């Protein structure tokens, strides 16, 4: 394989010296160079800006590569350090493109000669601690959802992600952003973790996914006991600020966690100065009142639903479902929404 941007290339080699079992990782180093990840980290994180030792870029790169290599724990960084071939590549690419003054500044960060190519687990744990705001912990109340306010270092990550999304948009411009908002349970055995609604210890980050570009636009890490819809309107506003230039139309999709009047009103009323009205498709809570309303729909009003969404079209099939829609109002007199309902059962077969 021919050399890319960074000074390495793939060749067949009969000797076993200097070989690596992580041959796919250098391609991702090339990618980080292309998208400008190191420069973005240097602008926005600045945890290690004036300190000695490892830089922000080296710390983050090590964690990204560990994740790509299949590492489960920070301690697995030791496996990367033990790979001689990988360490040789890493040392070469770290200095690539740097001016003489920049190289010397990097060398002066070490009082003694730098011997390792990958940060130790203890160094990484100390680094990650800088993103935690300990003073926020006093605000917690037993039995109540709580999201700590991010400190300056943690807030910088949103800017890094914004830069990455902006790079993608510059290469493949999309005018529409269909945003999927959903929370994901990540089971854990950490002692300080809280129980989720599935009755096990977990964290529950709320993610906003940009469908057209196929990337995570925004994410907020949360405790397991925080409901998926908690402060969802605030998260949506933050996600909208992450969108790059060129986007002029927004669509929102969410499950029942997004069935909140303030969120629906915000989308409908066009309060956002940049995007105006936001189209949305949000599932409704199946409450007792909802069930009674559906039960009052006459059998003659139900219509056979025979389509299945396939990409941009529909595939007809015998689904055995019937659908009905009826209007609702949510405090905005000038606007009525339709709720579409699908059901299946013996009554639908007649």
N, C-alpha and C positions, 0 to 999 in steps of 0.2 A: 504494500500500500504506500502511495506517495506521501511525502511530508505535507502536513497541513500548515497552519499558522505557527504552531509551536515546534521547537526543534526536536522532533522525534518522528520515526517512521517504523513501519512493521516490515520485518524481514525474516526469512527462514534461517534458523541458526542451529548448527549441530551441537555446539558446546552448551553445557548446562549452566555455566557461570553467568551470573547477572541476569538470569531468567526471572520472569514474574508469572504468578498465577492470576494476576489481575490485569490481563492484557486489554480488557475493554475499557478500563478507567481512563487512560490517557485521552480517549476521544471526548470524554466529558470535560477534561481540562481544556481541550481545544474549544469546546462549546462555551465554557465560562469566559474564555478570552474573547470570543466573538461577541457575546452579549454584553461585555463590559461589567461582569459581576464584581470583580475586584475593585474597580474604580467606584462603583456604586456603594459597595460596603465601606470603602474609605471615606466617602462623603457623608454617609448617614449614620453609621454605627458609632465609630470613634470611641469605643470602650478602651482600646489599647493604643490610642492615638499618640500619647506622649510617654508611654511606659516602655519598659525593656522587655525583651523576650519576644514571644510570638505576636504577630500582627493580627488585626481583626480578620483580614483576608485569609491568612493561614489557618486560623481557628475554624472559620466557617467552611473553608474548602475541605479541611480534614473531616468535618462532620458530614458534609455532603457526600464525599467519597466513601465514608464509612457506611452511610445509608445505602448507596448504590452497590457496595460490595456485599450487602446482606448482613451487616452488623446489627446486633440486637441491643448492645449495651455500650456505654462509653468506654468501658474497659477493653472492648474489642479493638480499639485503636492500636493496641499492642500488636495485633496480627498484621496491620498495615506496616508497622515499623519493622517487623521481622522479614518482610518481603524485600529482598535486596534489589531486585530489578525495578520494582515500583519506586523505591526510594531514590534510585538513580535518576529516573525520569522526573520525579517531583523536584529534586534539587536543580535540575537543568531548567525546567520551565519557570520556576520561581524567579530566576534572574533574567529570563528572556525579555528583551525589549527595554530593560532598565538602563538609564544613563549611569555613567560612572559615579556621579554624586549620589544617586539613588541606591546604587549597590553598596556604597560605603555606609550610607545611613542605615541600611538593613543589617549590615555586619556589625555596626556599633551598638545595635540593640542587645548584643550579647557580651557580657563581661569576659567570658571565656569562649573558647572556640565552640561553635555550635556542633553538636555531635549527632543529634536526632533529626530526622526528616519529618516526623509527625509529632504533634503535641501529645504529652502524656495525659492520661485520664484525669489525674489530679489537677493539672493545669486547665483542662477543659471544664471541669466542675467549677473551678474558681471563676472562669470566664463566664459561664452560664449564670452564675449567681449575680452577676452585675445587671442582669435583665429583670431581676426580682425586686420589687419595692416592699421591703420588710415593714415599713410603716403602715401600709394598707391593711395588714393582717389584723390590726386592732379594731378595724371596722366590721369585722365579721360578727354575725349573730347566729346563734344556734337555731337550726331549722329554717333558715331563710337563705334564698339565693343571693349570691354575692359575686360581683366581678370586680377585681381590683383595678384601679386606674393604672395604666402603663406608665413607667418612667420614661425618661427621654431616650434611653438606649433601646428599649423595647418598641417605642413608637417609631424609631428609625427603620425597623424592619418593614413597615408599610411602605416607606419611601423606596426601599430596595426593591420590593415586589412591584411597585408602580413603575420603576425604571425597566424592569424585565418585561412587564406587560407592554410598556411603551415601545420597547425594541421590537416585540412581536408585531405590534400594530403597524410599525414603520415598514415592515417587510410584507405584511398581508393585511391591508386595511379593511376593517369591517365597520359598516355604518350602523348596524343594529347590534345591540347587546341584549341577549336573552339570559337573564340571571336566574340561576337555580339556587335557592337558599335552603339549606338542610343541615341538621346537626348529625354528627356521627359519634357513636359510642366507641370508646377505646378502652377495653378492659385492662385493669392494672392490679398489681398486688402491693402497691406502695402503701405504707402505713398511714400516711396523711391523706390519702384519697377518700372521697365521699361516695356514698351509694347512689346509683342512678335508679331510674324508674323500673329497670329490669331486675333490681334487687341484687346487684353486684357492684363492687368498687370499679369506678371508671372515671374517665374524663370525657367531656362532651363538647368538642369544638364545634362552633357554628361556621360553616363554610359557604361562601358565595362563589359559584362556578359560572364562568362566562362560556356559554355553550358554543357560540360561533368560533371562538378562538381556542376552545378546548383547554382552558387554564383556570386555576383557582385565582380569582380576582382579589378576594379578601378572606381572611380567616381570623377567628377569635377563639383562643384557647380558654376553656371553661371547666369548672368542676362538674363532677357527674350529677350533682343534685340541681344544677341550673336548668330550668325548662328550656326546650329548644326555642320557644317563641319569646323568651325573656329579652326585652329591649331590642326586638328585631327591627323596629323602625330606625333606631339609632344606627344599627349595623348596616342597614340598607343605605342610609345617607353616607356613611363612611365608605361603603363600597362604590357608590356613585362618584365620589371624589377621586377614586383610584382609576377611573376610566380615562384613557388617553384621548388626544385630539382625534377627530374624525368620526366619532360616534355621535349620532344625532337622534337615535330612537332606542328606547328602553322597553323591554318586556320582563315581567317578573313571574316566576313560578315558585310555588311553595306548597307544602302539605298543610295539614290542619293547624300546624303551629303558627302559620301566617294568617289564620282567620282572626284578625284583630281589627276592630273598627278604626283605630287611629292609623294603622298601616294602609287599610283600604282607602280611607279618606285622603291620605297623603298622595297615593297613586292617582286617584280619580281627580282630585282638585287641581292637579298640575302645579303644586307648590314649589317644585324644584325649579330654580331659576334657569338652569342650563338645559334640562330635558323636557320640562313641562309635564304633561299628562303621561303616566306610565301605564301601559296595558298590563293586565295581570290575569293569571289563572291560579286560583287558590282553592284548595279543598275546604269543605265546610265541616264543622264539628257535627257529629250525629248525636244531638242532644235529644232529650225526651220530647221537647217542643217540636224539634225537627221531625221526629218520627210521627208525631200526631199530625203534622201538616201534610206529610207524605201520605199518610193513611187516608186522608180526606180526598185525595185525588181520585177521580172516577176512573174505572177500568178503561173506559173508552178513550181517555186522554193519553194513555201510554202508547208509545210507538215502538215498533220493532227496530232494534239496533243491530245491523248486520255488517258493520264495518270494523276493521282493525287497522290502526295507524301503521303504516309501513313507510318510513322515511318521509318524503314530502307528499305521499298519496295515501290511499286507503285500499285495503284488500278485503273484498266481500267474503263473508263466511257465515255459516249458521251459528251464531253465538249464543242463542237462547236467552238473550237479554232484551229488555225493553227499557226505554228512556222517556223522561218527561222533564220539562223545564217550567219554572214559574218564577215570577218577579219577587224581589225583596227590596226594601228600602233600609238604608243605614244612616238616617239623619240628614241626608242631602236630598232635598225635595226635588231638585232638578234632574236627578239621576236615579234610575232603577237598574239593578243588576239581575241577571237571570242565573239561577242555580240549575245546573244539569244533573239529573239523577239517573243512575243505572241500577237495575235490580235484576235478579235472576230467581227462578223458582217455578213451582208447578203452575202458578197463575199466569206466568208469561208464555206458557206453551199453548194456550188456547188461541 
